[in-house]
Amino acid sequence: MPSDPFYSSRLWRELRAKFLAAHPGCSVPGCPRPSGHVDHIRTRSSGGPPLAWGNLQAFCLAHGNEKTARSDRPAYQASKAPLRARGCDAQGWPLSPEHPWATKRHT
């Protein structure tokens, strides 16, 4: 929420930068994109701690937008399925047996 003054605060900007440095990739299993979005697991509006490291997760832009859409837009709220990378199962493994990672599943 860019209009929320919290997200312009020095404390949030510093925490966000440190979290992204510690979590450079998207937290969705199988997503190869870099993270660029830090999201609260339990929202601030529902009492989630705003500056707690354990209440944060890093997403790429696409998955950050998808998670926000699911929580903010009524049409998307019915979906309780976990976020996942396209072409991957819920654990992040490629659906295609020809994918190079597919052979690592059983090792």
C-alpha positions as CSV (number, residue, x, y, z in Angstrom):
1,M,0.0,0.0,0.0
2,P,2.1,2.9,-1.2
3,S,-0.4,5.5,0.2
4,D,0.1,4.1,3.8
5,P,2.7,6.2,5.6
6,F,4.0,3.0,7.3
7,Y,5.6,1.9,4.0
8,S,7.5,5.2,3.7
9,S,9.0,5.0,7.1
10,R,12.7,4.5,7.6
11,L,12.2,1.4,9.8
12,W,10.1,-0.3,7.1
13,R,12.4,0.6,4.2
14,E,15.5,-0.6,6.2
15,L,13.8,-3.9,7.2
16,R,12.5,-4.4,3.6
17,A,16.0,-4.0,2.2
18,K,17.6,-6.4,4.7
19,F,14.8,-9.0,4.1
20,L,15.2,-8.8,0.3
21,A,19.0,-9.2,0.7
22,A,18.5,-12.3,2.8
23,H,15.7,-13.7,0.5
24,P,16.8,-12.8,-3.1
25,G,14.4,-15.3,-4.7
26,C,10.7,-15.6,-4.7
27,S,9.4,-17.8,-1.8
28,V,6.9,-19.6,-4.0
29,P,8.3,-23.2,-4.6
30,G,9.7,-23.5,-8.1
31,C,9.5,-19.9,-9.0
32,P,12.8,-18.9,-10.5
33,R,12.2,-15.1,-10.4
34,P,14.0,-12.7,-8.1
35,S,12.1,-11.3,-5.2
36,G,11.2,-7.6,-5.2
37,H,8.1,-7.6,-3.0
38,V,8.0,-8.1,0.8
39,D,4.7,-9.1,2.1
40,H,3.2,-9.6,5.6
41,I,2.1,-13.1,6.2
42,R,-0.5,-12.0,8.8
43,T,-1.6,-8.5,7.7
44,R,-1.1,-5.5,9.8
45,S,-4.9,-4.8,9.7
46,S,-5.6,-8.2,11.3
47,G,-3.1,-7.7,14.1
48,G,0.1,-9.0,12.5
49,P,3.3,-7.6,13.8
50,P,4.4,-5.0,11.3
51,L,8.2,-5.2,11.8
52,A,8.6,-8.9,12.8
53,W,11.1,-10.7,10.5
54,G,9.1,-13.9,11.0
55,N,5.9,-12.3,9.7
56,L,7.4,-11.4,6.3
57,Q,7.8,-13.3,3.0
58,A,9.5,-12.4,-0.2
59,F,7.7,-12.7,-3.6
60,C,8.5,-11.8,-7.2
61,L,6.2,-9.1,-8.5
62,A,3.8,-11.5,-10.1
63,H,3.3,-13.7,-7.0
64,G,3.1,-10.6,-4.8
65,N,0.3,-9.2,-7.0
66,E,-1.5,-12.5,-7.0
67,K,-1.4,-12.8,-3.2
68,T,-2.6,-9.2,-2.8
69,A,-5.4,-9.8,-5.3
70,R,-6.5,-12.9,-3.3
71,S,-6.8,-10.9,-0.1
72,D,-8.1,-7.6,-1.4
73,R,-10.5,-8.5,-4.2
74,P,-13.7,-10.4,-3.5
75,A,-13.6,-12.3,-6.8
76,Y,-10.3,-13.8,-5.9
77,Q,-10.9,-14.5,-2.3
78,A,-12.5,-17.9,-3.0
79,S,-9.2,-19.4,-4.0
80,K,-7.5,-21.1,-1.0
81,A,-5.0,-22.9,-3.2
82,P,-1.3,-22.2,-2.4
83,L,0.6,-19.9,-4.7
84,R,2.7,-21.9,-7.1
85,A,4.9,-21.4,-10.1
86,R,3.3,-22.2,-13.4
87,G,4.2,-25.6,-14.6
88,C,5.1,-26.9,-11.2
89,D,3.3,-29.0,-8.5
90,A,2.5,-27.6,-5.0
91,Q,6.1,-28.5,-3.8
92,G,7.7,-26.6,-6.7
93,W,8.7,-29.6,-8.8
94,P,8.3,-29.3,-12.6
95,L,5.3,-31.1,-14.0
96,S,7.2,-32.0,-17.1
97,P,9.2,-35.3,-16.7
98,E,11.7,-33.9,-19.3
99,H,12.6,-31.0,-17.1
100,P,16.2,-31.3,-15.7
101,W,15.0,-30.8,-12.2
102,A,12.4,-33.7,-12.5
103,T,15.2,-36.3,-12.0
104,K,16.3,-34.7,-8.8
105,R,13.0,-35.4,-7.1
106,H,13.9,-38.9,-6.2
107,T,17.6,-38.4,-5.3
